Amino acid sequence: MAVAGIYFTCRTRFVQIRQLKTACKLIMEKPKDAEHVSSFQALMVSTASRVGTGNIVGVSSAICLGGPGAVFWMWIMCIIGAASAFIESTLAQIYKKKHHDGSSYGGPAYYIEQALHAPWVAFLFCFFLIATYAFGFNMLCAYNLQSTFKGYNFYHETYTPLIIGAILMIVVGYCLFGGGKRIVRITEIVVPFMGLLYVAVCIIVILAHAKHVPAMFGIIFKNAFDFRAIFGGISGSCMVYGIKRGLYSNEAGVGSAPNASASASVTHPVKQGLVQTVSVYIDTMLLCTATALMCLASNVTISKDVEGAPYVQNSIATVFGKFGPIFITGEMILFAFTTLIGNLYYTNNALAYMNKKKMPSKKFMAIYHFICVVVIFVGASISADAAWAIADIFMAGMTLINLPSCVLLSKVAIDALRDFEKQKREGKDPVFHSRDIGINEMELDFWREEK
């Protein structure tokens, strides 16, 4: 994963840094047809899937298990991962499909099938996507949420996870089976606000412990390049945990975000590829960094015993007292709910692909959703090691299919980037013509010119 990111970074000449200013401008570009999905809307969909409990619990776990140096490797993974996000999202745009109403859809399964002519690999990718989001990530999300209650006196190791799992199962099931639309709409409004509020609270805690900030950065960099920390850590490598938790959080190269990227209406595929690099930065450089710096600046004890939510709750309590842990619990409840729902909606595209490009029957979906909510209940009751292991294994399956595919098709994305940059130098608003990068337009579905 890291190797692929470095490869894409070199091949694109650090496009994620060179074109960052352009990427930020493109976010607000509106589609010609107001009814189609804009770059901003596609960005918000992919960002919403990235932002979740991993921004809080994942960062805490990385620090508690790998040491403070894990933060540095998360930053590195973010920067090189942004190049992977650019490649996969650009490819999703080039090989996207057209709906009868002119809108578009696509993702890794489609560019694997169409460009590599490997439908069985595309089918396997969809299988891992469903396993990752409907099972692995949702089990982990349920575990992460119940772990935030460990600091309360009423927490019981046997019964509390079961109760929380049951509540989650009922609420998510209610939303999936036709109810709860109002709940979903409310959370779509509240969660972005709570995300900004969370960053603000983190900044307050950091400022309250300003005297520890210089030492905090010192220990991050010292631990990141410490031989024993890299190969040992508290219970594992700071480099490994930084990379693993960074990838879990920003999902760059995993193959999830391209499904949202393909829906954006843009004049050139590279535009959405650049926009998606911003999503990676928002997730890691803003939210994950806010968590990491707040925890380290607070100077509370780091140990495996406080891995996950307790470490974050202990940190915020140094300034906000008893209200701090309650605030984190509230954030986790909202993030967990939207993550659980969003993950299941993410699998719809994969289900349709596996069912000959059409959604399965209502009966099948009802059975599928029932299994999914049971998985959530089970996830709340398993151990931390099991929850992370299952999520890591399934995510690895997606990544090990998507990234090699992106490597094989990288020339297409890089040629598109050169075409985009050439048009920009000529003072044009870049417009994509497949022949300009050596692709016969009949090989594509969406980008065929009107006769």
TITOR-82259 format. One record per residue (C-alpha): residue number from 1; x, y, z; residue in one letter. Coordinates in steps of 0.05 Angstrom, whole numbers, plus 5000, padded with zeros to 4 digits. Example, Ala and Ser with C-alpha at 12.3 -4.5 7.8 and 13.67 -1.06 7.14 Angstrom:
! residues 2
PT zapa east north   up margu
PT    1 5246  4910 5156     A
PT    2 5273  4979 5143     S
END
This chain:
! residues 451
PT zapa east north   up margu
PT    1 5000  5000 5000     M
PT    2 5055  5049 5019     A
PT    3 5097  5025 4960     V
PT    4 5039  5038 4912     A
PT    5 5029  5107 4942     G
PT    6 5103  5124 4932     I
PT    7 5100  5097 4861     Y
PT    8 5040  5141 4844     F
PT    9 5071  5201 4878     T
PT   10 5134  5195 4836     C
PT   11 5097  5180 4771     R
PT   12 5051  5240 4780     T
PT   13 5108  5285 4805     R
PT   14 5074  5297 4872     F
PT   15 5008  5317 4841     V
PT   16 4975  5316 4910     Q
PT   17 5020  5374 4930     I
PT   18 5033  5410 4864     R
PT   19 4959  5415 4846     Q
PT   20 4930  5424 4917     L
PT   21 4911  5497 4903     K
PT   22 4876  5476 4839     T
PT   23 4841  5419 4875     A
PT   24 4813  5467 4927     C
PT   25 4786  5513 4873     K
PT   26 4754  5455 4836     L
PT   27 4713  5435 4897     I
PT   28 4664  5491 4885     M
PT   29 4658  5481 4809     E
PT   30 4586  5468 4791     K
PT   31 4562  5418 4738     P
PT   32 4529  5443 4675     K
PT   33 4465  5408 4694     D
PT   34 4444  5428 4764     A
PT   35 4408  5362 4774     E
PT   36 4473  5322 4768     H
PT   37 4522  5308 4825     V
PT   38 4574  5363 4835     S
PT   39 4647  5353 4854     S
PT   40 4630  5381 4923     F
PT   41 4573  5332 4933     Q
PT   42 4616  5273 4912     A
PT   43 4671  5299 4958     L
PT   44 4622  5302 5017     M
PT   45 4598  5231 5004     V
PT   46 4668  5203 5003     S
PT   47 4690  5246 5063     T
PT   48 4629  5224 5102     A
PT   49 4650  5151 5091     S
PT   50 4721  5167 5113     R
PT   51 4702  5208 5175     V
PT   52 4679  5164 5232     G
PT   53 4699  5129 5295     T
PT   54 4768  5114 5266     G
PT   55 4785  5188 5271     N
PT   56 4779  5182 5347     I
PT   57 4789  5110 5367     V
PT   58 4836  5090 5310     G
PT   59 4885  5146 5326     V
PT   60 4883  5130 5400     S
PT   61 4897  5056 5386     S
PT   62 4955  5074 5340     A
PT   63 4988  5116 5395     I
PT   64 4973  5069 5453     C
PT   65 4998  5007 5416     L
PT   66 5051  5035 5370     G
PT   67 5074  5097 5408     G
PT   68 5071  5172 5391     P
PT   69 5114  5161 5329     G
PT   70 5053  5129 5296     A
PT   71 5025  5199 5286     V
PT   72 5084  5217 5240     F
PT   73 5073  5155 5198     W
PT   74 4999  5171 5193     M
PT   75 5018  5238 5163     W
PT   76 5066  5205 5114     I
PT   77 5012  5155 5095     M
PT   78 4963  5212 5084     C
PT   79 5010  5249 5036     I
PT   80 5029  5189 4994     I
PT   81 4959  5160 5000     G
PT   82 4930  5222 4969     A
PT   83 4967  5203 4904     A
PT   84 4932  5135 4906     S
PT   85 4865  5171 4917     A
PT   86 4880  5213 4856     F
PT   87 4895  5154 4811     I
PT   88 4835  5111 4832     E
PT   89 4785  5168 4828     S
PT   90 4811  5191 4760     T
PT   91 4804  5120 4733     L
PT   92 4734  5115 4762     A
PT   93 4716  5178 4723     Q
PT   94 4747  5155 4658     I
PT   95 4712  5087 4659     Y
PT   96 4647  5108 4690     K
PT   97 4579  5087 4663     K
PT   98 4521  5130 4641     K
PT   99 4450  5126 4668     H
PT  100 4391  5138 4621     H
PT  101 4382  5207 4653     D
PT  102 4453  5228 4637     G
PT  103 4481  5217 4707     S
PT  104 4539  5170 4720     S
PT  105 4562  5114 4764     Y
PT  106 4622  5069 4770     G
PT  107 4681  5048 4813     G
PT  108 4738  4998 4815     P
PT  109 4695  4940 4792     A
PT  110 4679  4977 4728     Y
PT  111 4750  4999 4710     Y
PT  112 4776  4929 4727     I
PT  113 4724  4897 4681     E
PT  114 4727  4947 4624     Q
PT  115 4801  4965 4621     A
PT  116 4833  4900 4647     L
PT  117 4780  4854 4618     H
PT  118 4778  4815 4683     A
PT  119 4704  4810 4705     P
PT  120 4720  4754 4754     W
PT  121 4770  4800 4789     V
PT  122 4718  4855 4790     A
PT  123 4668  4806 4821     F
PT  124 4719  4787 4874     L
PT  125 4732  4860 4890     F
PT  126 4657  4871 4901     C
PT  127 4656  4811 4947     F
PT  128 4711  4841 4990     F
PT  129 4678  4909 4989     L
PT  130 4615  4880 5018     I
PT  131 4654  4839 5068     A
PT  132 4694  4900 5089     T
PT  133 4638  4951 5096     Y
PT  134 4578  4910 5115     A
PT  135 4616  4863 5162     F
PT  136 4688  4882 5179     G
PT  137 4680  4958 5187     F
PT  138 4611  4954 5218     N
PT  139 4634  4903 5270     M
PT  140 4692  4948 5287     L
PT  141 4648  5010 5289     C
PT  142 4600  4976 5338     A
PT  143 4659  4955 5382     Y
PT  144 4688  5025 5380     N
PT  145 4623  5055 5403     L
PT  146 4612  5008 5462     Q
PT  147 4684  5019 5483     S
PT  148 4669  5092 5498     T
PT  149 4625  5071 5556     F
PT  150 4682  5034 5592     K
PT  151 4698  5096 5633     G
PT  152 4629  5100 5664     Y
PT  153 4612  5067 5731     N
PT  154 4552  5030 5702     F
PT  155 4595  4993 5650     Y
PT  156 4593  4918 5657     H
PT  157 4640  4877 5613     E
PT  158 4588  4825 5597     T
PT  159 4521  4861 5594     Y
PT  160 4537  4932 5570     T
PT  161 4565  4911 5502     P
PT  162 4503  4867 5491     L
PT  163 4456  4924 5509     I
PT  164 4491  4974 5465     I
PT  165 4495  4924 5408     G
PT  166 4421  4910 5414     A
PT  167 4404  4984 5412     I
PT  168 4448  4995 5352     L
PT  169 4418  4935 5317     M
PT  170 4347  4961 5328     I
PT  171 4361  5033 5307     V
PT  172 4400  5015 5245     V
PT  173 4350  4961 5227     G
PT  174 4293  5012 5234     Y
PT  175 4328  5058 5185     C
PT  176 4345  5003 5135     L
PT  177 4274  4975 5133     F
PT  178 4241  5039 5111     G
PT  179 4236  5079 5174     G
PT  180 4282  5129 5206     G
PT  181 4290  5175 5145     K
PT  182 4281  5235 5191     R
PT  183 4336  5208 5236     I
PT  184 4383  5202 5177     V
PT  185 4367  5273 5153     R
PT  186 4379  5302 5222     I
PT  187 4446  5267 5230     T
PT  188 4468  5291 5160     E
PT  189 4460  5362 5187     I
PT  190 4486  5350 5258     V
PT  191 4548  5308 5242     V
PT  192 4586  5361 5201     P
PT  193 4572  5411 5257     F
PT  194 4595  5362 5310     M
PT  195 4658  5348 5269     G
PT  196 4676  5421 5269     L
PT  197 4658  5426 5343     L
PT  198 4703  5367 5357     Y
PT  199 4762  5401 5323     V
PT  200 4748  5464 5363     A
PT  201 4748  5426 5428     V
PT  202 4813  5392 5410     C
PT  203 4845  5460 5396     I
PT  204 4821  5486 5464     I
PT  205 4853  5426 5499     V
PT  206 4918  5436 5460     I
PT  207 4920  5510 5478     L
PT  208 4906  5494 5551     A
PT  209 4968  5451 5550     H
PT  210 5010  5497 5506     A
PT  211 5071  5487 5549     K
PT  212 5073  5413 5529     H
PT  213 5067  5427 5454     V
PT  214 5142  5433 5439     P
PT  215 5158  5369 5476     A
PT  216 5098  5336 5443     M
PT  217 5125  5347 5373     F
PT  218 5194  5327 5397     G
PT  219 5169  5259 5422     I
PT  220 5129  5247 5358     I
PT  221 5191  5256 5314     F
PT  222 5238  5222 5362     K
PT  223 5193  5161 5370     N
PT  224 5180  5159 5295     A
PT  225 5253  5149 5279     F
PT  226 5272  5109 5341     D
PT  227 5297  5040 5320     F
PT  228 5263  5004 5377     R
PT  229 5197  5041 5366     A
PT  230 5197  5026 5292     I
PT  231 5208  4952 5303     F
PT  232 5176  4944 5371     G
PT  233 5134  4999 5401     G
PT  234 5092  4986 5463     I
PT  235 5061  4925 5432     S
PT  236 5078  4934 5359     G
PT  237 5114  4978 5308     S
PT  238 5097  5053 5308     C
PT  239 5107  5052 5233     M
PT  240 5060  4992 5223     V
PT  241 5006  5021 5268     Y
PT  242 5012  5090 5237     G
PT  243 5005  5061 5167     I
PT  244 4949  5013 5185     K
PT  245 4907  5062 5224     R
PT  246 4921  5117 5174     G
PT  247 4896  5073 5117     L
PT  248 4835  5052 5158     Y
PT  249 4817  5124 5170     S
PT  250 4829  5157 5102     N
PT  251 4816  5094 5059     E
PT  252 4862  5120 5004     A
PT  253 4874  5065 4953     G
PT  254 4824  5017 4985     V
PT  255 4775  5027 4928     G
PT  256 4715  5056 4965     S
PT  257 4718  5130 4947     A
PT  258 4719  5118 4871     P
PT  259 4647  5094 4876     N
PT  260 4628  5164 4898     A
PT  261 4678  5198 4851     S
PT  262 4647  5166 4790     A
PT  263 4580  5200 4804     S
PT  264 4608  5271 4798     A
PT  265 4592  5311 4735     S
PT  266 4657  5343 4711     V
PT  267 4687  5363 4644     T
PT  268 4751  5325 4656     H
PT  269 4764  5262 4698     P
PT  270 4826  5293 4730     V
PT  271 4783  5347 4763     K
PT  272 4750  5296 4808     Q
PT  273 4815  5259 4819     G
PT  274 4845  5323 4847     L
PT  275 4784  5338 4889     V
PT  276 4789  5270 4922     Q
PT  277 4859  5285 4947     T
PT  278 4828  5340 4989     V
PT  279 4783  5288 5023     S
PT  280 4844  5249 5046     V
PT  281 4875  5313 5076     Y
PT  282 4810  5331 5111     I
PT  283 4806  5263 5144     D
PT  284 4878  5255 5166     T
PT  285 4910  5323 5170     M
PT  286 4850  5355 5203     L
PT  287 4809  5305 5244     L
PT  288 4861  5251 5259     C
PT  289 4914  5303 5274     T
PT  290 4866  5340 5320     A
PT  291 4856  5277 5361     T
PT  292 4930  5259 5363     A
PT  293 4954  5328 5384     L
PT  294 4900  5336 5436     M
PT  295 4918  5269 5468     C
PT  296 4993  5279 5467     L
PT  297 4989  5352 5490     A
PT  298 4947  5331 5550     S
PT  299 5006  5289 5575     N
PT  300 4961  5235 5604     V
PT  301 4988  5164 5611     T
PT  302 4996  5123 5548     I
PT  303 4985  5049 5556     S
PT  304 4951  4989 5524     K
PT  305 4899  4991 5581     D
PT  306 4870  5057 5555     V
PT  307 4872  5039 5481     E
PT  308 4814  5067 5442     G
PT  309 4763  5116 5469     A
PT  310 4787  5116 5542     P
PT  311 4853  5150 5523     Y
PT  312 4816  5205 5486     V
PT  313 4766  5213 5543     Q
PT  314 4822  5218 5594     N
PT  315 4856  5272 5551     S
PT  316 4795  5316 5542     I
PT  317 4777  5308 5616     A
PT  318 4841  5346 5635     T
PT  319 4806  5410 5612     V
PT  320 4731  5396 5610     F
PT  321 4727  5350 5671     G
PT  322 4668  5302 5673     K
PT  323 4636  5336 5613     F
PT  324 4694  5315 5568     G
PT  325 4681  5240 5566     P
PT  326 4607  5253 5556     I
PT  327 4623  5298 5497     F
PT  328 4667  5243 5466     I
PT  329 4611  5192 5477     T
PT  330 4562  5238 5441     G
PT  331 4610  5247 5383     E
PT  332 4621  5172 5378     M
PT  333 4547  5158 5378     I
PT  334 4535  5205 5319     L
PT  335 4597  5184 5281     F
PT  336 4581  5110 5292     A
PT  337 4509  5116 5269     F
PT  338 4525  5152 5204     T
PT  339 4584  5105 5192     T
PT  340 4540  5043 5201     L
PT  341 4486  5069 5154     I
PT  342 4536  5098 5104     G
PT  343 4576  5033 5101     N
PT  344 4514  4993 5083     L
PT  345 4493  5043 5029     Y
PT  346 4564  5037 5001     Y
PT  347 4553  4963 4988     T
PT  348 4493  4975 4943     N
PT  349 4536  4990 4882     N
PT  350 4575  4925 4893     A
PT  351 4511  4885 4902     L
PT  352 4483  4912 4837     A
PT  353 4547  4895 4800     Y
PT  354 4547  4823 4826     M
PT  355 4473  4817 4806     N
PT  356 4485  4831 4732     K
PT  357 4486  4907 4741     K
PT  358 4417  4912 4774     K
PT  359 4395  4916 4847     M
PT  360 4374  4849 4878     P
PT  361 4302  4835 4896     S
PT  362 4268  4865 4957     K
PT  363 4266  4797 4990     K
PT  364 4341  4788 4981     F
PT  365 4355  4858 5007     M
PT  366 4311  4845 5068     A
PT  367 4351  4782 5085     I
PT  368 4416  4817 5071     Y
PT  369 4399  4876 5117     H
PT  370 4376  4829 5172     F
PT  371 4444  4793 5170     I
PT  372 4479  4861 5171     C
PT  373 4444  4885 5234     V
PT  374 4459  4819 5269     V
PT  375 4532  4830 5251     V
PT  376 4529  4898 5285     I
PT  377 4503  4865 5348     F
PT  378 4559  4813 5346     V
PT  379 4611  4868 5334     G
PT  380 4594  4904 5398     A
PT  381 4611  4841 5439     S
PT  382 4677  4818 5408     I
PT  383 4746  4837 5432     S
PT  384 4787  4896 5406     A
PT  385 4839  4850 5374     D
PT  386 4785  4810 5338     A
PT  387 4748  4872 5314     A
PT  388 4811  4904 5285     W
PT  389 4837  4838 5256     A
PT  390 4772  4824 5218     I
PT  391 4769  4895 5191     A
PT  392 4842  4894 5170     D
PT  393 4836  4827 5135     I
PT  394 4775  4846 5093     F
PT  395 4803  4915 5078     M
PT  396 4868  4882 5055     A
PT  397 4828  4840 5006     G
PT  398 4799  4902 4974     M
PT  399 4865  4939 4973     T
PT  400 4905  4880 4944     L
PT  401 4857  4879 4885     I
PT  402 4848  4953 4874     N
PT  403 4919  4979 4880     L
PT  404 4952  4929 4832     P
PT  405 4895  4945 4783     S
PT  406 4910  5019 4791     C
PT  407 4985  5006 4779     V
PT  408 4969  4969 4715     L
PT  409 4923  5026 4692     L
PT  410 4965  5083 4720     S
PT  411 4989  5104 4651     K
PT  412 4917  5121 4631     V
PT  413 4908  5165 4693     A
PT  414 4977  5198 4684     I
PT  415 4963  5212 4610     D
PT  416 4897  5244 4631     A
PT  417 4935  5286 4682     L
PT  418 4984  5310 4628     R
PT  419 4926  5327 4582     D
PT  420 4893  5366 4639     F
PT  421 4956  5405 4655     E
PT  422 4969  5419 4582     K
PT  423 4900  5450 4573     Q
PT  424 4909  5490 4638     K
PT  425 4975  5519 4612     R
PT  426 4938  5540 4549     E
PT  427 4889  5578 4592     G
PT  428 4831  5531 4577     K
PT  429 4779  5500 4622     D
PT  430 4801  5428 4611     P
PT  431 4752  5384 4572     V
PT  432 4765  5309 4564     F
PT  433 4769  5275 4497     H
PT  434 4790  5203 4502     S
PT  435 4828  5205 4436     R
PT  436 4876  5257 4467     D
PT  437 4903  5203 4512     I
PT  438 4902  5147 4460     G
PT  439 4836  5114 4480     I
PT  440 4783  5099 4427     N
PT  441 4719  5131 4452     E
PT  442 4681  5067 4435     M
PT  443 4720  5033 4492     E
PT  444 4686  5081 4541     L
PT  445 4613  5090 4559     D
PT  446 4605  5160 4587     F
PT  447 4656  5201 4547     W
PT  448 4630  5187 4477     R
PT  449 4622  5251 4438     E
PT  450 4553  5271 4413     E
PT  451 4545  5261 4339     K
END
